[in-house]
Amino acid sequence: MKTTLCGIEIDNPVIPASGTYGYGLEFAELYDINILGTFSFKGTTLNSRFGNDLPRIAECPAGLINSVGLQNPGVDAVINEVLPELKKVFHKPVMANVCGFSVEEYAEVAEKLDKCDQIGWLEINISCPNVHGGGAAFGADPKVAAKITSAVKAVTTKPVIMKLSPNVTDIVSIAKACEDAGADGLSLINTLLGMRFDLKTGKPIIANKMGGYSGPGIFPVALRMVYQVANAVNIPVIGMGGVSSADDVREMLMAGATAVQIGTANLVNPFICKEIIEELNA
């Protein structure tokens, strides 16, 4: 079950995905989270954010749509308040999920987190909207994705894992651009773009109109993209997207993933990662 992720050995390939596991503290009240390979904590920005207007979650037959909007206390609060609490219950390196709205912000957040001994990897979420580039996601353009990769690599000695958006024409070109710019690993996929309407009002359910679609419905798309990218690059790939069972994890590994993140399933069954690890061991 042991595997090596960007030079760091982990006990198993199961990793709760960012945004579905908070900073681990709530789950630590339910079971010993040290059973995990590691986990990716909530997307963290330079400044605190409340996130998008409510409502911002809509259920779907095979998953959910969310537009939470990166609600988090800001990187300084994470370093000074959250990580000391996490250290009491999680005794392994944790994966930090870094978000930003400019290249400079990504680099600044990464540089601050680089100084934290608890953090093993920096997962750079390039699905954030580029406020200086018209609002399109940073990960939609290979050149911009490479620029962020280079900027983060310049300020950290920790492994840098670029988290890719599936809302692109050619995800392989984005992946290779990140690899060429020095990325140590890749994680994919982030959520697909979707929406739902309220039949009574005729308006979108989510205040932001559109949001990220996740859950079992996107698994075949995620698996295809992981397979394509894993066969095109020479750095580790973390597969995610609709994973909700031990068999899904096995398929992701067959597609070429080194490790597998589990997201939306945590919101349905908070014990899912524990159960999957136990089943894989069996």
C-alpha positions in Angstrom: 0.0 0.0 0.0 2.9 2.3 0.5 3.8 4.7 -2.3 6.1 7.6 -2.9 4.6 10.9 -3.9 7.1 13.4 -5.2 9.9 12.0 -3.0 7.8 11.6 0.2 6.7 8.1 1.2 3.0 7.8 2.2 1.4 4.7 3.9 -1.3 4.4 1.2 -2.5 6.2 -1.9 -5.7 7.5 -0.4 -6.0 11.3 0.0 -9.1 13.3 0.9 -9.4 16.1 -1.7 -9.3 19.8 -0.9 -12.5 21.5 -0.1 -14.2 18.4 1.2 -12.1 17.7 4.3 -11.7 21.2 5.8 -8.5 21.4 7.7 -9.0 17.8 9.0 -10.1 18.8 12.5 -13.8 17.8 12.2 -12.9 14.4 10.7 -10.3 13.9 13.5 -13.3 13.8 15.9 -14.8 10.9 14.0 -11.7 8.6 13.5 -7.9 8.5 13.6 -7.1 10.5 10.5 -3.5 9.2 10.6 -4.8 6.2 8.7 -4.8 8.4 5.6 -1.8 8.7 3.2 -2.3 12.4 3.7 -5.0 14.9 2.9 -5.2 18.2 1.0 -6.6 20.9 3.1 -9.1 23.6 2.2 -8.1 26.0 -0.6 -6.2 28.8 1.1 -5.8 32.4 -0.2 -3.7 35.3 0.9 -6.6 37.1 2.7 -9.6 35.6 4.5 -12.7 35.0 2.3 -16.3 34.5 3.1 -16.8 33.1 -0.3 -19.8 33.5 -2.7 -23.3 34.4 -1.9 -25.8 31.8 -0.7 -27.2 29.4 -1.8 -24.1 27.8 -3.2 -24.7 24.1 -3.2 -27.2 22.2 -5.5 -27.6 18.4 -5.4 -27.6 16.4 -8.6 -28.7 12.8 -9.3 -25.0 11.8 -9.6 -23.2 14.4 -7.4 -23.5 18.0 -6.6 -22.7 21.5 -7.9 -20.9 23.9 -5.6 -19.9 27.5 -5.8 -18.5 28.0 -2.3 -15.9 30.5 -3.5 -12.8 29.5 -1.6 -14.1 30.4 1.9 -11.1 30.3 4.2 -9.5 32.3 7.1 -6.5 33.4 5.0 -2.9 31.9 5.0 -1.7 33.7 8.1 -4.5 32.4 10.2 -4.0 28.9 8.8 -0.3 29.0 9.8 -0.7 30.6 13.2 -4.0 29.1 14.4 -5.1 26.1 12.3 -1.8 24.2 11.8 -0.9 24.1 15.5 -4.3 22.5 16.2 -3.9 20.1 13.4 -0.5 19.0 14.7 -2.2 17.6 17.8 -4.2 15.1 15.8 -2.4 14.5 12.5 1.3 13.4 12.7 2.1 13.2 9.0 3.0 15.7 6.3 -0.2 17.5 5.1 -0.8 18.8 1.6 -1.5 22.5 1.3 -3.9 23.7 -1.4 -2.9 27.1 -2.6 -5.3 29.5 -4.4 -4.8 33.0 -5.8 -6.2 35.6 -8.0 -2.8 36.8 -9.5 0.5 35.2 -10.1 2.0 37.3 -7.3 -0.6 36.0 -4.8 0.0 32.4 -5.6 3.7 33.0 -5.0 3.2 34.9 -1.8 0.9 32.2 -0.3 3.3 29.5 -1.4 6.3 31.3 0.2 4.5 31.6 3.5 3.5 28.0 3.6 7.0 26.9 2.5 8.2 27.8 6.0 5.8 25.3 7.7 7.4 22.0 8.7 4.0 20.2 8.8 3.4 20.8 5.1 4.8 18.2 2.7 3.5 19.3 -0.6 2.0 22.5 -2.2 -1.0 21.7 -4.4 -1.5 24.7 -6.6 -5.1 25.2 -7.7 -5.0 26.8 -11.1 -8.7 26.7 -11.5 -9.0 30.0 -9.7 -10.3 32.9 -11.9 -7.6 35.2 -13.2 -8.9 38.6 -12.1 -6.3 40.3 -14.3 -7.0 38.1 -17.3 -10.8 38.6 -17.7 -11.8 36.0 -15.2 -10.8 32.9 -17.1 -9.2 30.2 -15.0 -5.4 30.3 -14.8 -5.3 26.7 -15.9 -7.1 27.4 -19.2 -3.9 28.6 -20.9 -0.6 26.6 -21.0 1.6 29.7 -20.9 -0.2 31.1 -17.8 -0.2 27.7 -16.1 3.6 27.5 -16.7 4.1 31.0 -15.4 2.4 30.2 -12.1 4.4 26.9 -11.9 7.7 28.8 -12.3 6.7 31.6 -9.9 5.8 29.0 -7.1 8.9 26.9 -7.8 11.0 30.0 -7.3 9.9 30.5 -3.7 9.7 27.0 -2.3 11.8 23.9 -1.8 8.7 21.7 -1.3 7.2 19.5 -4.1 4.8 21.5 -6.2 1.8 19.7 -7.5 -0.3 21.6 -10.1 -4.1 21.0 -9.8 -5.6 21.0 -13.3 -9.0 22.1 -14.5 -10.9 19.8 -16.9 -12.7 22.8 -18.4 -10.2 23.0 -21.3 -9.9 21.8 -24.8 -6.6 19.9 -24.3 -5.6 19.0 -20.8 -2.4 17.3 -21.9 -1.0 20.5 -23.3 -1.6 22.2 -19.9 0.0 19.3 -18.1 3.1 19.2 -20.2 3.5 23.0 -19.9 3.4 22.6 -16.1 5.9 19.8 -16.3 8.3 21.8 -18.5 8.0 24.7 -16.0 9.3 22.5 -13.2 6.2 21.0 -11.6 7.0 18.0 -9.4 3.5 16.4 -9.9 0.0 17.0 -11.2 -3.4 16.5 -9.7 -6.6 16.2 -11.8 -9.4 16.7 -12.3 -10.9 19.7 -10.6 -14.7 20.1 -11.0 -16.5 20.4 -14.3 -18.7 23.5 -14.9 -22.4 22.9 -14.4 -25.7 24.4 -13.3 -29.2 23.6 -12.1 -32.5 25.5 -12.3 -35.2 25.8 -9.6 -38.4 24.7 -11.4 -40.6 26.9 -9.2 -38.8 30.2 -9.8 -37.2 29.5 -13.2 -33.9 30.8 -11.9 -30.6 29.0 -11.3 -30.5 27.4 -7.8 -27.0 28.7 -7.1 -26.6 32.4 -6.5 -23.5 32.4 -8.7 -25.6 30.7 -11.4 -22.9 28.2 -12.4 -20.6 26.1 -10.2 -18.3 23.1 -10.1 -20.0 19.7 -10.8 -18.4 16.8 -8.8 -19.4 13.4 -7.7 -19.7 9.9 -9.3 -21.1 11.4 -12.6 -17.8 12.8 -13.6 -15.7 9.7 -12.8 -15.4 8.4 -16.4 -14.3 11.8 -17.6 -11.7 12.1 -14.8 -10.4 8.6 -15.5 -10.0 9.4 -19.2 -8.1 12.6 -18.5 -5.8 10.9 -15.8 -5.0 8.2 -18.3 -4.2 10.8 -21.0 -2.0 12.9 -18.8 -0.2 10.0 -17.0 0.8 8.6 -20.4 2.1 12.0 -21.6 4.3 13.2 -18.6 7.1 11.8 -16.5 6.0 13.2 -13.1 3.5 11.7 -10.7 -0.2 12.1 -11.3 -2.8 12.2 -8.5 -6.2 11.1 -9.9 -9.5 12.5 -8.6 -13.0 13.2 -9.8 -16.0 11.1 -8.7 -14.0 8.5 -6.8 -16.3 6.9 -4.2 -15.2 3.3 -3.8 -12.1 1.1 -3.4 -12.7 -0.2 -7.0 -12.7 3.4 -8.2 -9.3 3.9 -6.6 -8.0 0.7 -8.2 -9.2 2.0 -11.6 -7.4 5.3 -11.1 -4.2 3.4 -10.3 -4.7 1.3 -13.4 -5.0 4.6 -15.4 -1.6 5.6 -14.2 -2.2 7.6 -11.0 0.4 7.4 -8.2 -2.2 8.4 -5.6 -5.9 9.1 -5.6 -8.0 11.9 -4.0 -11.5 11.4 -2.8 -13.7 14.5 -2.7 -17.5 14.7 -2.8 -17.9 11.2 -1.3 -16.6 12.6 2.0 -19.7 14.9 2.2 -22.0 11.9 1.7 -20.2 9.5 4.1 -17.5 11.1 6.3 -16.0 7.6 6.9 -15.5 6.8 3.2 -11.7 7.3 3.1 -11.3 5.0 6.2 -13.5 2.4 4.7 -11.7 2.5 1.3 -8.3 2.1 3.0 -9.6 -0.8 5.0 -11.0 -2.5 1.9 -7.9 -1.9 -0.1 -5.8 -3.4 2.7 -8.1 -6.5 2.7 
